[in-house]
Amino acid sequence: MDLLPDQLKPGLRLVFVGTAASARSAATGHYYAHPGNRFWPTLFAVGLTPRLYRPHEFPALLSLGIGFTDLCKQGAGMDHVALKAGVDVAGFAAKIRRHRPRTIAFTSKKAASLFYRKPTGAIALGRQSEQDDFPTAFVLASPSGAASGAWTLQPWQDLAEHVASG
């Protein structure tokens, strides 16, 4: 059983893609649940949501056209621990092709590196090169409090502008 349920349906405007659930998210069953995580305030700050949502309200974002999934559905905690449970890139890609969101956003370079099969250092923040039969993809600075040194709002703002235009 998945630690966090996918929040997907056909035709979403945006799907956030994490690496794996944090320990706090796995314990609560809510995406981006750690109090130090910038995810929810950032969504509001860049205009992706009309108000500040709380982690337990994540299912309500479906009505805004926003969904959630992770590359590792069985592991939780810091990446070096969670990823021991395995990553299902092919399964993730099949889900995305089945549900056909307009845009996906990896919420860390690590998540993008697993998908693109490149080292994190080779992953640039922001909009990625288009791929046939796949939605527009963005790589965002991780909102995790553990990634404070690499935080930048710019790719989140670029994502919000793209979603608003489309």
C-alpha positions, 0 to 999 in steps of 0.5 A: 500500500502506498504511504501517500495516495496519488491525488490524480485525475484526468486533465489536471492543470498541474501535478506536483511530483515529489521524491518520496513522503517525508516521515511526517507526511507518511505519519499524517497521510498528508503531502508536505506536512512538516511545519518547516516545509515551504510548499503550502505558503509558496503555492499561495505566495506565487498565486497557484492557490487563492488562499493558504491551504494546510497539508490536511487539505491537499485533496481539495486542490483537485478542485483547483486542477492540482494533483500530487504523486511521488516517484517512491510510493513505498519509502518515507523519510530523508531521500537516502532512507526512503529510496531504499524502498525503490523508485518506479519511474516507468510506473510514474510515467505511465500514470502521467501519460494516462492522466495527461496533466498539462504540466508536472513540477518536480519538487526537487532536483533529486526527484527530477534526477531520478526521472531523467536518470541524470545526476542532480548536478546536471539538473537545472531548475525551471522549465525542462526541454519538451519530451514527446508524449509528455506534459511540460515539466518544471524542476523546482527548488525543494521546499523542504526545510532541509534544503534551505541553502538551495532555496529560490522562489524564481522557478516557482514563480515561472511555474505559476506564470506558465500555469496561469497562461495555459 
